[in-house]
């Protein structure tokens, strides 16, 4: 369920038509009081978050088509045509071509083509880019070494859609607002399910009754999918996501054994600092994995690199004597890193080659390798077998959230849920507009008269708030404002109901 004025009616001052009216409610009036209390929470929850919830649904629905859209828009850059007998030039020469075309840039990573029909992507660190993807992707024809063109990832249409969806183009403040919206959307869904179950309107297919029936029935039908989208989106948020990472770390659900990191520096950087480009980053489950260090060679003892900021000439942080990128790619193939993968270059004399293989269609195929840049030794290999239960659930959830886990059916279900959210939000506003009292306030559902029910519902809401901290904080503020101000000021009491 997505908007507060669900199951509402046209005369706010009397018992609503959709409120349960069976004989059992006369015997057990507390059930009727519970309905009223939850309806009131549902109403104000929708009033609080509907505009941003619609924005989440619109941007989320659009972002589902990111792979198809970008493959179409950047077809001339991402695809190549070569004779069957043509052989690719060495990756080092392709990287040199990018270095000559962009001499001022820092080369961050290289994504070799996944098949003969695709180009090589070289990612550059770009100052002043967007907060989620401050990089430039340069595409190279692997058969002649010529640069095909470049894309500023911070300015693409889909990146702007992603930023709107994740943080309203407003950094941390926007991120917190979107997390608050998603948290209250979960409360809307739970309370709406109860309202639907208690009322279950069976009569009236047109007009006001028909709209109420549609709103409630569609909400109930997509509730499981909507809760799934909310739950799988929260790991990306600032507060809830960080707390989840802390739980995973504390329970050792997401980090391999320290025995795998005997050569690590005392305070190792974590893999999420290698790049902020979502297309070339490590999987979510590997973001907090500590990055090991290469054994110093060539007289470079005492120098430390820092993840994500490669030094050296031409933007390549690999030190003299380090392996070629071809050798790093060969090791990745030998270690059976599946599908397309990205090679993040070493950063300084103690930096490592990081091989990141992501697969949204099947998270079990994900793999992250750290290679000593001098010997090619696999310092750590981190994939599905090393993921803890929570990390596995999150990775499966991300694949579902992005509509990629089960192909087209997954995408259609996610898209249908987004469209249902928009439809329920619009229908909720229409129902409220029709039933609102003229000049008498918001037309909110009446308060429950049973104090025990009111306190019980408030306690339930606060328990939900513990699971979703931002929603919990906002609940406390709302309850405090209601108790100290609204109930004590007559005009406010009449307006809010």
C-alpha positions as CSV (number, residue, x, y, z in Angstrom):
1,X,0.0,0.0,0.0
2,X,1.4,3.3,-0.8
3,X,-0.8,6.2,0.3
4,X,-2.5,7.2,3.4
5,X,-6.1,7.9,2.3
6,X,-6.7,4.3,1.4
7,X,-10.1,2.7,2.3
8,X,-11.4,6.1,2.9
9,X,-14.9,7.5,2.4
10,X,-16.7,10.7,1.4
11,X,-18.0,11.8,4.8
12,X,-15.1,12.0,7.3
13,X,-17.3,12.7,10.3
14,X,-19.1,9.4,10.3
15,X,-18.0,5.8,10.3
16,X,-16.4,5.0,7.0
17,X,-18.3,2.7,4.6
18,X,-15.3,0.4,4.3
19,X,-14.8,0.0,8.0
20,X,-15.7,-3.4,9.3
21,X,-19.4,-3.6,10.4
22,X,-19.9,-7.2,11.2
23,X,-21.6,-8.4,14.4
24,X,-18.3,-9.4,15.9
25,X,-17.2,-5.8,16.0
26,X,-20.2,-4.9,18.2
27,X,-19.1,-7.7,20.6
28,X,-15.4,-6.8,20.3
29,X,-15.2,-3.0,19.8
30,X,-11.4,-3.0,20.4
31,X,-11.0,-4.5,16.8
32,X,-12.9,-1.5,15.4
33,X,-10.7,0.9,17.5
34,X,-7.6,-0.9,16.2
35,X,-8.8,-0.4,12.7
36,X,-9.3,3.3,13.3
37,X,-5.9,3.7,14.9
38,X,-4.0,2.0,12.1
39,X,-6.1,3.9,9.5
40,X,-5.0,7.1,11.1
41,X,-1.3,6.1,11.0
42,X,-1.7,5.0,7.4
43,X,-3.2,8.3,6.4
44,X,-0.5,10.4,8.0
45,X,2.3,8.1,6.8
46,X,1.0,8.6,3.2
47,X,0.7,12.4,3.8
48,X,4.3,12.4,4.9
49,X,6.0,10.5,2.1
50,X,3.8,10.2,-1.0
51,X,5.6,12.8,-3.2
52,X,9.1,11.2,-2.6
53,X,7.6,7.7,-2.8
54,X,6.3,8.5,-6.3
55,X,9.8,9.8,-7.2
56,X,11.3,6.6,-5.9
57,X,8.9,4.6,-8.1
58,X,9.4,6.7,-11.2
59,X,13.2,6.7,-11.0
60,X,13.4,3.1,-10.0
61,X,11.2,2.1,-12.9
62,X,13.4,4.0,-15.3
63,X,16.7,2.7,-13.9
64,X,15.6,-0.9,-14.5
65,X,16.3,-0.3,-18.1
66,X,19.9,1.1,-17.6
67,X,21.7,-1.8,-19.3
68,X,19.5,-1.9,-22.3
69,X,19.4,1.9,-22.6
70,X,23.1,2.5,-22.3
71,X,23.9,-0.4,-24.7
72,X,21.7,1.3,-27.2
73,X,22.8,4.9,-26.6
74,X,26.6,4.0,-26.5
75,X,26.4,1.3,-29.2
76,X,29.0,3.0,-31.3
77,X,31.4,3.1,-28.4
78,X,30.8,-0.3,-26.8
79,X,30.6,-2.5,-29.9
80,X,33.1,-3.2,-32.6
81,X,33.2,-5.1,-35.9
82,X,36.3,-7.0,-36.8
83,X,37.2,-9.8,-39.2
84,X,37.2,-13.3,-37.7
85,X,41.0,-13.5,-38.3
86,X,41.7,-10.2,-36.6
87,X,43.7,-10.4,-33.4
88,X,43.6,-7.9,-30.5
89,X,46.5,-5.6,-29.8
90,X,48.0,-6.0,-26.3
91,X,46.1,-4.3,-23.5
92,X,49.1,-2.3,-22.6
93,X,49.1,-0.6,-26.0
94,X,45.4,0.1,-25.6
95,X,46.0,1.7,-22.3
96,X,48.9,3.7,-23.8
97,X,46.5,5.0,-26.5
98,X,44.2,6.3,-23.7
99,X,47.2,7.8,-21.9
100,X,48.1,9.7,-25.1
101,X,44.6,10.9,-25.6
102,X,44.1,11.9,-22.0
103,X,47.6,12.7,-20.7
104,X,46.4,14.6,-17.7
105,X,44.1,11.9,-16.4
106,X,44.7,9.2,-13.8
107,X,44.0,5.7,-15.1
108,X,42.0,3.8,-12.6
109,X,40.9,0.5,-14.1
110,X,40.6,-1.5,-17.3
111,X,37.6,-3.7,-18.3
112,X,38.7,-6.1,-21.1
113,X,36.0,-7.0,-23.7
114,X,33.8,-9.9,-22.8
115,X,33.7,-11.1,-26.4
116,X,34.9,-10.3,-29.9
117,X,32.1,-7.8,-30.4
118,X,32.8,-5.4,-27.6
119,X,35.4,-2.7,-27.0
120,X,37.8,-2.3,-24.1
121,X,36.8,0.1,-21.4
122,X,39.5,2.2,-19.6
123,X,38.2,4.1,-16.6
124,X,39.8,7.4,-15.6
125,X,39.5,9.2,-12.3
126,X,37.9,12.5,-13.0
127,X,38.0,15.4,-10.6
128,X,34.7,17.1,-9.9
129,X,32.5,14.2,-11.0
130,X,29.2,13.1,-9.4
131,X,29.3,11.7,-5.8
132,X,28.6,8.2,-7.0
133,X,30.5,8.0,-10.3
134,X,33.3,10.6,-10.5
135,X,34.9,8.8,-13.5
136,X,35.3,9.0,-17.2
137,X,35.0,5.8,-19.4
138,X,37.2,5.7,-22.5
139,X,36.4,3.0,-25.1
140,X,39.2,1.5,-27.2
141,X,38.9,-0.7,-30.3
142,X,40.8,-3.8,-29.2
143,X,41.8,-4.7,-32.7
144,X,43.5,-1.5,-33.8
145,X,44.1,0.2,-30.5
146,X,42.2,3.4,-31.6
147,X,40.2,5.4,-29.1
148,X,36.5,5.3,-30.0
149,X,35.4,8.0,-27.6
150,X,34.6,8.7,-24.0
151,X,31.7,9.2,-21.6
152,X,31.7,11.3,-18.4
153,X,29.9,8.9,-16.1
154,X,28.8,11.7,-13.8
155,X,26.7,13.4,-16.5
156,X,24.9,10.5,-18.1
157,X,21.1,10.3,-18.0
158,X,21.0,7.1,-16.0
159,X,23.6,8.4,-13.5
160,X,21.3,11.4,-12.9
161,X,18.3,9.1,-12.5
162,X,20.4,7.0,-10.0
163,X,21.4,10.1,-8.0
164,X,17.7,11.2,-7.9
165,X,16.7,7.8,-6.8
166,X,19.4,7.5,-4.1
167,X,20.0,11.0,-2.8
168,X,17.8,13.6,-4.6
169,X,21.0,15.1,-6.0
170,X,21.5,16.4,-2.5
171,X,24.2,14.2,-1.0
172,X,23.8,13.0,2.6
173,X,20.6,15.0,3.2
174,X,18.9,13.5,0.2
175,X,20.1,10.1,1.1
176,X,18.5,10.4,4.6
177,X,15.2,11.6,3.1
178,X,15.0,8.7,0.7
179,X,15.8,6.3,3.5
180,X,13.0,7.9,5.6
181,X,10.7,7.5,2.6
182,X,11.5,3.9,2.1
183,X,11.1,3.2,5.8
184,X,7.7,4.8,6.0
185,X,6.7,3.0,2.8
186,X,7.2,-0.3,4.6
187,X,4.9,1.0,7.4
188,X,2.3,2.1,4.8
189,X,2.4,-1.4,3.3
190,X,2.0,-3.2,6.6
191,X,-0.8,-1.0,7.9
192,X,-2.5,-1.0,4.5
193,X,-2.5,-4.8,4.5
194,X,-4.3,-4.9,7.8
195,X,-6.9,-2.4,6.6
196,X,-7.5,-4.4,3.4
197,X,-7.8,-7.6,5.4
198,X,-10.3,-6.2,7.9
199,X,-12.4,-4.4,5.3
200,X,-12.0,-6.5,2.1
201,X,-14.5,-4.4,0.1
202,X,-16.5,-6.7,-2.1
203,X,-19.1,-4.4,-3.5
204,X,-18.9,-1.5,-5.9
205,X,-16.8,-1.6,-9.0
206,X,-17.2,2.0,-10.2
207,X,-17.1,5.4,-8.7
208,X,-15.8,6.0,-5.2
209,X,-16.3,2.4,-4.0
210,X,-14.6,1.1,-7.2
211,X,-11.6,3.4,-6.6
212,X,-11.3,2.2,-3.0
213,X,-11.6,-1.4,-4.1
214,X,-8.9,-0.9,-6.7
215,X,-6.6,0.9,-4.3
216,X,-6.9,-1.8,-1.6
217,X,-6.8,-4.8,-3.9
218,X,-3.8,-3.7,-5.9
219,X,-2.0,-2.8,-2.7
220,X,-2.6,-6.2,-1.3
221,X,-1.6,-7.9,-4.5
222,X,1.8,-6.2,-4.8
223,X,2.6,-5.8,-1.0
224,X,5.0,-8.7,-0.9
225,X,6.9,-7.4,-4.0
226,X,6.9,-3.9,-2.6
227,X,8.3,-5.0,0.8
228,X,10.9,-6.9,-1.1
229,X,12.0,-3.9,-3.1
230,X,12.1,-1.8,0.1
231,X,14.2,-4.4,2.0
232,X,16.6,-4.9,-0.9
233,X,17.0,-1.1,-1.4
234,X,17.8,-0.2,2.2
235,X,21.3,-1.7,2.2
236,X,22.4,1.2,-0.1
237,X,21.2,3.8,2.4
238,X,23.4,5.8,4.7
239,X,22.1,4.9,8.2
240,X,20.4,1.5,7.7
241,X,23.0,0.3,5.2
242,X,25.9,1.3,7.5
243,X,24.3,-0.4,10.5
244,X,23.8,-3.6,8.4
245,X,27.5,-3.5,7.4
246,X,28.4,-3.2,11.1
247,X,26.2,-6.2,12.0
248,X,27.8,-8.3,9.1
249,X,31.2,-7.3,10.3
250,X,30.5,-7.9,14.0
251,X,29.0,-11.4,13.3
252,X,31.8,-12.2,10.8
253,X,29.2,-12.7,8.1
254,X,31.0,-10.7,5.4
255,X,34.8,-10.7,6.0
256,X,37.1,-13.7,5.3
257,X,39.5,-15.0,7.9
258,X,42.4,-12.8,8.9
259,X,44.6,-15.6,7.9
260,X,44.0,-14.6,4.3
261,X,45.6,-11.2,5.0
262,X,48.9,-12.0,6.6
263,X,50.6,-9.5,4.2
264,X,48.1,-6.7,4.9
265,X,49.3,-3.3,6.2
266,X,48.4,-2.6,9.8
267,X,45.4,-0.4,8.9
268,X,44.4,-1.8,5.4
269,X,42.1,0.2,3.2
270,X,38.8,-1.4,2.2
271,X,37.7,-2.3,-1.3
272,X,34.9,0.2,-1.5
273,X,37.7,2.9,-1.7
274,X,39.1,1.5,-4.9
275,X,36.5,3.3,-7.1
276,X,33.1,5.0,-6.7
277,X,31.9,4.0,-10.1
278,X,29.1,1.5,-9.7
279,X,29.9,-0.2,-13.0
280,X,33.5,-1.0,-12.1
281,X,33.3,-1.4,-8.3
282,X,33.6,-4.6,-6.3
283,X,30.4,-6.3,-5.3
284,X,28.5,-5.0,-2.3
285,X,29.5,-8.0,-0.2
286,X,33.2,-7.2,-0.8
287,X,33.1,-3.5,-0.1
288,X,34.4,-3.8,3.4
289,X,37.1,-6.4,2.6
290,X,40.5,-5.1,3.6
291,X,42.8,-4.6,0.6
292,X,46.2,-6.5,1.1
293,X,49.5,-5.1,0.0
294,X,52.1,-6.3,-2.4
295,X,55.5,-7.3,-1.1
296,X,57.8,-4.3,-1.9
297,X,60.2,-4.9,-4.7
298,X,62.7,-2.9,-6.7
299,X,64.0,-0.9,-3.9
300,X,60.6,0.7,-3.0
301,X,60.5,-0.4,0.6
302,X,58.8,2.1,2.9
303,X,56.4,3.5,0.3
304,X,52.7,3.0,0.7
305,X,50.0,3.3,-1.8
306,X,46.5,4.4,-1.0
307,X,43.5,2.6,-2.5
308,X,41.7,4.5,-5.2
309,X,44.5,7.1,-5.8
310,X,47.1,5.8,-8.2
311,X,50.3,7.6,-8.6
312,X,53.1,7.1,-11.1
313,X,53.7,8.3,-14.6
314,X,50.7,8.6,-16.9
315,X,48.3,7.6,-14.1
316,X,49.6,4.1,-13.7
317,X,50.5,3.4,-10.1
318,X,52.3,0.2,-10.9
319,X,55.9,0.3,-9.8
320,X,58.9,-0.7,-12.0
321,X,59.2,-4.5,-12.1
322,X,55.4,-5.1,-11.7
323,X,53.5,-7.5,-13.9
324,X,51.8,-6.4,-17.1
325,X,48.1,-6.0,-17.2
326,X,48.0,-8.9,-19.7
327,X,49.5,-11.1,-17.1
328,X,47.0,-9.9,-14.5
329,X,44.1,-10.7,-16.9
330,X,45.7,-14.1,-17.6
331,X,45.7,-14.9,-13.9
332,X,42.1,-13.9,-13.6
333,X,41.2,-16.3,-16.4
334,X,43.3,-19.0,-14.8
335,X,41.5,-18.4,-11.5
336,X,38.2,-18.8,-13.4
337,X,36.8,-15.4,-12.7
338,X,33.6,-15.6,-14.7
339,X,32.1,-13.2,-17.3
340,X,33.2,-9.6,-17.7
341,X,35.5,-8.4,-15.0
342,X,37.4,-5.2,-14.2
343,X,41.1,-4.9,-13.4
344,X,41.8,-2.0,-11.0
345,X,45.5,-1.1,-11.4
346,X,48.0,-1.0,-8.5
347,X,48.4,2.2,-6.5
348,X,52.0,2.7,-5.6
349,X,54.8,0.2,-4.8
350,X,52.7,-1.7,-2.4
351,X,49.5,-1.6,-4.4
352,X,47.8,-4.7,-5.8
353,X,45.9,-5.6,-8.9
354,X,42.2,-6.0,-8.0
355,X,40.1,-8.2,-10.2
356,X,36.4,-7.6,-9.7
357,X,34.0,-10.0,-11.4
358,X,30.3,-9.0,-10.8
359,X,27.2,-10.8,-12.0
360,X,23.9,-9.3,-11.1
361,X,22.1,-12.2,-12.9
362,X,23.8,-14.7,-10.6
363,X,25.5,-13.4,-7.5
364,X,27.0,-16.9,-6.9
365,X,29.4,-16.1,-9.8
366,X,30.9,-13.0,-8.2
367,X,34.6,-13.1,-7.4
368,X,37.1,-10.5,-6.1
369,X,40.9,-11.2,-6.4
370,X,43.8,-9.3,-5.0
371,X,47.1,-10.0,-6.8
372,X,50.6,-9.1,-5.8
373,X,51.7,-6.7,-8.5
374,X,55.2,-8.2,-8.7
375,X,54.8,-12.0,-8.4
376,X,51.1,-12.4,-9.5
377,X,50.5,-14.3,-6.3
378,X,46.8,-14.4,-5.3
379,X,46.9,-12.6,-2.0
380,X,43.1,-13.1,-1.4
381,X,40.2,-14.6,-3.3
382,X,36.8,-13.6,-2.1
383,X,33.5,-14.9,-3.6
384,X,30.3,-16.7,-2.9
385,X,31.8,-19.5,-0.8
386,X,33.3,-16.8,1.5
387,X,30.2,-14.7,1.8
388,X,28.3,-15.0,5.0
389,X,24.5,-15.7,5.1
390,X,23.6,-12.0,5.4
391,X,26.0,-11.0,2.6
392,X,24.5,-13.7,0.3
393,X,20.9,-12.4,1.1
394,X,21.9,-8.8,0.3
395,X,23.6,-9.8,-3.0
396,X,20.5,-11.8,-4.0
397,X,18.4,-8.9,-3.0
398,X,20.4,-6.4,-5.1
399,X,20.0,-8.6,-8.1
400,X,16.3,-8.8,-7.6
401,X,16.0,-5.0,-6.9
402,X,17.7,-4.2,-10.2
403,X,15.4,-6.6,-12.1
404,X,18.3,-8.8,-13.3
405,X,18.2,-11.9,-11.1
406,X,15.6,-13.8,-13.2
407,X,15.8,-12.0,-16.4
408,X,12.7,-10.5,-18.1
409,X,10.2,-11.9,-15.6
410,X,12.1,-10.2,-12.7
411,X,12.2,-6.9,-14.6
412,X,8.5,-7.0,-15.4
413,X,7.6,-7.7,-11.8
414,X,9.8,-4.9,-10.5
415,X,8.4,-2.5,-13.1
416,X,4.8,-3.6,-12.4
417,X,5.4,-2.9,-8.7
418,X,6.7,0.6,-9.5
419,X,3.7,1.3,-11.6
420,X,1.4,0.0,-8.9
421,X,3.0,2.4,-6.4
422,X,2.4,5.3,-8.7
423,X,-1.2,4.2,-9.3
424,X,-2.0,3.8,-5.6
425,X,-0.4,7.1,-4.7
426,X,-2.6,8.9,-7.3
427,X,-5.8,7.0,-6.3
428,X,-5.0,7.8,-2.6
429,X,-4.8,11.5,-3.4
430,X,-8.0,11.4,-5.4
431,X,-9.9,9.6,-2.6
432,X,-8.7,12.1,-0.1
433,X,-9.6,15.1,-2.3
434,X,-13.1,13.8,-2.7
435,X,-13.7,13.2,0.9
436,X,-11.9,16.2,2.4
437,X,-14.1,18.6,4.5
438,X,-14.3,22.1,3.1
439,X,-12.6,24.5,5.5
440,X,-12.6,21.9,8.4
441,X,-9.1,20.5,8.3
442,X,-7.3,17.7,6.6
443,X,-10.1,15.2,6.9
444,X,-8.0,12.7,8.7
445,X,-9.5,9.5,10.1
446,X,-10.8,10.0,13.7
447,X,-8.7,9.1,16.6
448,X,-9.4,5.8,18.3
449,X,-11.2,6.4,21.6
450,X,-9.7,3.4,23.5
451,X,-6.5,4.7,25.1
452,X,-5.1,1.1,25.4
453,X,-5.5,0.6,21.7
454,X,-3.8,3.9,20.9
455,X,-0.9,3.1,23.2
456,X,-0.6,-0.4,21.8
457,X,-0.5,0.8,18.2
458,X,2.1,3.5,19.1
459,X,4.2,0.8,20.8
460,X,4.0,-1.4,17.6
461,X,5.0,1.6,15.5
462,X,8.0,2.3,17.8
463,X,9.1,-1.3,17.5
464,X,9.0,-1.0,13.7
465,X,11.0,2.2,14.2
466,X,13.7,0.4,16.0
467,X,14.2,-1.8,12.9
468,X,14.2,1.4,10.8
469,X,15.9,4.1,12.8
470,X,15.0,7.2,10.8
471,X,11.3,6.2,10.8
472,X,11.6,5.6,14.6
473,X,13.1,9.0,15.2
474,X,10.4,10.7,13.1
475,X,7.7,8.7,15.0
476,X,9.0,10.0,18.3
477,X,9.0,13.6,17.0
478,X,5.4,13.1,15.7
479,X,4.1,11.6,18.9
480,X,5.9,14.3,21.0
481,X,4.4,17.1,18.8
482,X,1.0,15.5,19.0
483,X,1.1,15.2,22.8
484,X,2.6,18.5,23.7
485,X,1.2,20.8,21.0
486,X,-1.5,19.5,18.7
487,X,-3.8,18.1,21.4
488,X,-3.5,21.2,23.5
489,X,-4.1,23.9,20.8
490,X,-7.8,23.8,19.7
491,X,-7.3,25.1,16.1
492,X,-4.6,22.5,15.5
493,X,-6.6,19.8,17.1
494,X,-9.5,20.6,14.8
495,X,-7.3,20.8,11.8
496,X,-5.4,17.5,12.3
497,X,-8.4,15.6,13.7
